[in-house]
Amino acid sequence: LAVDGQSVAIALLCSGDMNLEFQLYVRHSFKMSTVHEILSKLSLEGDHSLPPSAYATVKAYSNFDADRDAAALETAIKTKGVDEVTIINILTNRSNEQRQDIAFAYQRRTKKELSAALKSALSGHLEAVILGLLKTPAQYDASELKAAMKGLGTDEDTLIEIICSRTNQELCEINRVYREMYKTELEKDIISDTSGDFRKLMVALAKGKRCEDTSVIDYELIDQDARDLYDAGVKRKGTDVPKWINIMTERSVPHLQKVFDRYKSYSPYDMLESIKKEVKGDLENAFLNLVQCIQNKQLYFADRLYDSMKGKGTRDKVLIRIMVSRCEVDMLKIKSEFKRKYGKSLYYFIQASFSSWVLYHGPLQQSSLDSWYHSNSWEQDTKGDYQRALLNLCGGED
């Protein structure tokens, strides 16, 4: 079959309008790589039929009552010493839409904003988790981006993570909400806080103009882009960074995945190795994050979670941001990638990062955790409440 015939065959396989004999003929006639593409297309189209919450660990609560939850939160906040367990159990077990309804019901009931009441009642990392959960996804990302560019110095790590990992639709909403919240454009703030090619890359990505048409596989363009990336970098002296930026910010994710595979037939180094050889500093970090996101976004987040907890101390800011922002998007996939690469579950690692006991005795059972959480000493341990919130967002042991 010719290349044109491949498209027809893929369409027929996907629609089911092929008898078994012809399906077998197609499979044997194509290269194995083409068969994998067909199977990938089938699996991707299967994903489209799943609800958005299919890979979430925090989902809509089935027996939801916003007024009842608002009343329970009011009591928990007013309780002497604050009832953190009730606050955590409610807000980490409701969808974002439900949390917005609770906040509305709370304000109607008490004439006070729920976020302000919780900010007064809580502190530290637990406060950061709970207040993050009360924002919409776009509000949360916008506030994290603003904080990254506020005052002296820029938190490039946060800027890179959010802007490199969000979809066109998410970036469009972030831009709208950022404008609404801060009365200025996100692009304007990025321009004033960054410089050089790093600025150009961040601005190009923040526009959210990446091609999202994945219906056609353009083999000629894949080969051309792979050659252009090589010619603009490893092949020449100096790097044509604008060429890299154009290709990596405009092409679709499935297209770029194939480009990076094809790139290895031209370059002695893969794309990540090439980036390390060609550019340095924030630009290197941004390109590395971007390519990792394109290759496997869930593995990218799994790696960042691992890095946030390994060694001495925990990088809580990164840990919180990923747990809050991904728990209703793709946390199940992230957990799967985490366990596959690091041998133990994300749930285990969160336990271990808080408890030296776990490092020596293994993960705790939920019944043991519950008894800890409800003991007087545990309820008064702020660190324990923070851990409980993260474990709830993680969605339990694998």
N, C-alpha and C positions, 0 to 999 in steps of 0.2 A: 504493500500500500504506500502511496506517495504521502508527502507531508500533509497535503490537503485532505487526504483520506483519513489521516490521524484524527483531525477535528471531528469528522463525521463519525468515526468509530467511537471516539470518546463520548460524543453526544448520544449515540445509540446505546453504549454500555450504561451510561447514566440514566437513560430513559427506560432501559429494560427491553427495548424493541429489537432484540437479537436472539436468535435461537442458540442453543448451547453449543452446537457444532461451530457456528460462526464466531461465537465468543472465544472458543479455544483456538480457532484459526488466527484471530486478531492477536491473541496473547503470544502465540508462537511466531507470528510474523513481525511483531514489533521488537525492538531492543528492550531489554529488561527495564532500562531507565524510563522508557515510555510507559510501560505497564505500571511502574511505580507512580508515575504522574497521574495515570488514569485512576489508580486506587486512591491516591491523595485527593484527587478531585472528588471522588465519590465520598470520602470521609469528610472533606470540607463541606460538601453540600449537605451531608448528614448533620453537621454541626449547626447549620443554619436553621434546622427545624427545632432545635432545642431552645428552651426559654433562656433569657439573659442570665437568670440565676442558677443555671445548670451547674456551674463550677464555683458557686459561692459557698462559703461556710456560714455566712450570716444571711438568713432568708426571712421572708415575711412570716410573722407569728400568726398561726392559724386562728387562735382564739383572742384576737386583738380588740382591745377597748381603750382608746386614747384617754378617755376621762378617768378610767380606773387606774391606768398607769400614771397619769398626772397626779392623782390623789396619793398614790403610793410613794411617788417621788417627793411630793411635798412633805409627807410624814417622815421619810428617810432623811431629808435635808434638815428638818427641824429637830430630829432626835438628838439628844445630848451625845456628843461625840461623833455624830453623823453615821448613818447606817450605809456604809460604802457597799456592802454586799448586795443590798436591794437595788441600789443605783446601778451597779455593774450588771446584775442579772437582768434587769429590765432593758437597759440601753444596748447591751451587747447581744441581745436576743430578739431585736426588732429590726426590720429593714429600714433603710434610710428614709423612705417615704413615710413609714410609720413613726419614725423618730420626729419628723417634721410635724406630724399630726399631734404627737404628744406635746411638743413645744408649744404649739398653738393652743391646745387644751389647757396647758399649765398657765399660760399667760392670761387666758380668759378666766381661769379659776382664781389666780392669785394677783393679777394685775402686775406681775413681774415677769421678766424674761427668764426662761429656764437656764440659759447659758450663764447669765449673770449670777443666778442663785447657786449654780453648781461651781462656778469660779470662786465664790466666797466659801463654799463648803469643802472643796477639795484642794489638793496641793500637789506639787511635784509632777512626776510622770503620769500618775493616774489622772490628774486634771487634764494633762495634754491629750490623753487617749479619749476621755469622755467628751471634752469640748470639740475634739476633732470629729467624733461621731455625730455630733449635733449639727454640723455643717453639711450642706449638700456636697457631692463630690467636687463640683466645680468651685464652690466656695472654699473648700479645704485646699485644693490645689492652688487657687489664687492667693490664699492667705500664706501658704508655704512659700510661694514664689516671691510675694511681697517681703516677707521676713528675710528671705535669702538676699534681697537687694537693699535692705533697709540699713541706714547708718553707714559707718566706715567699713569698707571691705565688702566683698561679695562672697556668699556661700555658693561657689560654683558647683559643688557636688549636688546640692538640692536642685539647682537650676537645670543641670544636665539630666539628672534622673527623671524629673517630671516632663521636661520638654522632649526628651528623646523617646519616652515610652508611651505617650498618649496618642490616641487616634485623631484623625482629622476632626471628627465630630466632638470629641472631648476638648481638643484645643480651641475649636470655635466657641464652645460654651465657656471655657476658661477665659478667653479674651473678652467675651460679653460680660461675664460676672466681674472680672478684674476692673473693667471700665465702670461698672455700676458701683462697685465697692470703694474704689480708690480715685474715681473721677479723673483717671488718666489711662493712657493706652499701655498695655503690657509691653508692646514693641518699643515704645518710647523709653520705658524704664530699663529694658534690656540694653538698648543702645547707650544709655547714659552710664550704665554700670559695667559694661564689658568693652573690649577693644579688639581691633584686628580681625583676623580670620575667624577667631572664636566667636566674635560678635556676629559676623556674617552667617555662620553656621546656626547659631541660636535663633537669630531673626528669621532665617529661612524656614527652620523647623517650626517655630512658633506660629507662623502663618497658617499651618495646617493645610497645605495645598498639595500634599502627596497624591499621586494617581491611585485610585482605588478600584479601577476596572481590572478585574482578574479573570475575565471571561476568555481572553485570548492569550496564548503563549507565543510571544514573538521571538523566535529563536535567533533571528538576525540581529535584533536589538540587544538581546542577551549577550551575544558574542561581541557586538560592537561596544557595549558598555564595559564588558570585562577587559577588552583591549584598551579602551580609553582610560580606565582606572590604572592599568599597568603603565601605559604610555605617559600618564600624567604624574606618576610616582616613581616606582622602583626603576623603571627603564631609563629615566632621564636624571640629570643633575638638578637638584632642587625639585620642588613639588608644585604642580599646578593645582593648588587647593580649590580655587573656584570650580574647576572641573569635577573634583571629588564632591564638593558641596552640591552642585547641580544634580549629579546622578543620585547621590544618597538621600536627597531631600525631595526629589520629584517622582522617582519611580515607585511602583507599588512594592509592598513587602514580599509577596511571592516572587515577583520578578527579580528583586535584589537577591533573594536567597539563591536563585539559579545563577545570577551574575557572579556571586561570590564563589560558587562551585566551579563555574567556568573559568574564573580568574586564575585558579590554581593550575590551569593548563598553559597559561602564559607566564606566570610569575613563579620563581623558585620559593616564594613565601606565600602563605595564605594572607587574607585581607588583614587580620589582626596583627600578624607579624609585620606586614608592610607598613601599617599605621605606626607601629613602634619605631620603625626604622626611619620614617619620613618626617614625622612631626613630633613636637614635644609640648609639655605644659598642659594648659587647660584644653587646647585644641586636640591634643593626643587623647586626653581623658574623654572628651566629648565624642570623638570618632569611635573610640573603643566601646563606649557605652552604647552608642547608636548601632554599631554593627552587631553587638551582642543581643540587643533588643530585636533587631531584624532577624537574626538567625534563630533565636528561641527566647521570646520575651519572658516566659515563665521560669526558664533556667536562669535568665539574667536576674530576676528578682530573688530566686532561691540563693544564688551566689551572694547577692547583697545582704540577704538576711543572715547567711552564714558568717560573712565578714563582720557584720554588726555585733555578733555574739562571740566570736572566737577570741582567744587570748585573754589577757587581763582586762577587766572592765567591759562594759557593754555600750555600744554606740546607740543610745536609746532613741535619739532623734530619727535615725534611719529606720530602726526597728519599728517604732511607733508609726511613722509615715507609711511604710509598706503594709503593715498589718491593717491599719485603718483604711487605706485607699484601695487595697486589693481584696478585702474580705467579702465584698459583694460582687466581685468581678471574676477572678480566676484563682482564688486561693487553693482550691482543690488540686488544680494543675501544678501550682507552685509547690505544694506539699509533696506531690508525686515526684517532681523533678528533684526536690531537696533530698528525699529519702533515697532515690536512685543514685545520686551523686555522693552523698555523705554517709550513707549506710545506716543512719538513724533518723527518726522522724523529726520534723520541725517542732512538734509538741514536746518531744524529749529534750531538744536543745533549749527551748524556752525554760523548761523546768531546770535544766542543768545550769543555765546562766544565772539562775536565782538561788540555787541551793547546792552547796557543796555535798550535802547528803546524797543527792541524786547521782552525782558524779561517781560515788563509790558503790551505791546500792541499786542503781538502775531506776527507770521511770516509775513514778508512783501510780497506783490505781486511782480511779476517780473517787472511790469510796474513801480512800486515805486522804485525798486532797480535800474532800468535803468536810471530813472531821477536823482537818487542820484549819480550814477556812472558818468553821463555826466555833472553834475554841476561842476563848477570850483573848489569849495572847496573839493569835493569828489575825483576828479582826482588827486589832489595834496596830498591826504591822503594815505600814503604808506600802512597803515593798511587796508584801503578799497580795494586797488588793490589786496593785498594778499587774502582778503576774497573773492573777485570776482573770483580769480583763483581757490580757493578751491570749491566754489559753482559750478563753471563750471565742475570741475572734479567729483563733486557729482552727476551731471546730472539733476539738477532741483528738485523741490518739488515732493514728492511722489503723 
